Amino acid sequence: MPRALSAVQQPGAGDVRGSGVAALVAVAIALSALALYGVWAFWPSEAPPSMEPLPSETVHFLGFETTLSRDGLLLAIVACAGALGGLPRVLRSLAVSIGNRELSWRTVQGSVVSLLLGVGLASVVSFLVRLGVSSSERASPYWFAALAALAGFLADPARRTLRGSSH
């Protein structure tokens, strides 16, 4: 087979150069800011200890206004905190690849999947924890946000461990 034909690249196999790197850095900064803003925007109002928390609240997010139940607010916080938890690992991977001039589109795709895994794992873990909290108890958003951030941070190592144990 001639060398020119064997050099055909598979989808996602090329290197990221110049303006692509700048665009990825801008997207990474925007995602970080959006995840942090999401935690702030969806954080429920604190009710005095003698009162029950409000059953629903109006939320303003990126110019949109919606009313969410307390559980809806917690789910939004968990998703944003899971993304925040996954971001350090993703940003470090991208920074090392950019610094070594080895950033490929495959690395970018893996980083996106890793971030989505962080959000997904944070959501699943929060569902499991929520099973243990009765509806009459006041669920602390601090607990759910911390747990979600930790789950997001550990999503990639968990994926690697599971992938290694399946062989």
C-alpha positions, 0 to 999 in steps of 0.5 A: 500500500502506498504511503500516501494512502496509509496516511489517511487519518481517522476521525479525531486523529489530527493535532490541534494547532494555533487558533484551535488551541486558543478556541479550546482555552476560551471554551474551557474558561467559559465552561468553568465560569458557566459551571460556577455561575450555575451553582450560584444561580441554582443555590436555594434560598436559606429559610430560617431554621424554624421554617420549612424551606420553600417548595419551589423558587424562581431562578434567573439563569443566563437571562431566563427565568423559571420556577424549580422545585427544591429537588429540581434546584438540587439536581441543577446544583449537582450537575453544575458541581459535578462539572466543577469537580471534573474540570480540574482533571480535564483542564490539567490534561489539556494544559499538559497536552498543550504545553507538550505540543501534543494536543490532538482532537482525540484528547479533546474528545476524551476530555469532553467525555470525561467531563460528561462522565463527571456530571453523570456520575455526580447525578447518579451518586446524588440519587443514591444519597437522596434515597437515604434522606427521607422527604421530611428531612431537610436536604442540605445543598452543601452536602449534595454540592460537595458530594457531586464535586467529588464524584465529578473529580473521581469519574475519570479514575473510576472509568479507567479502573472499570475499563481495566477490570473488564479485560 
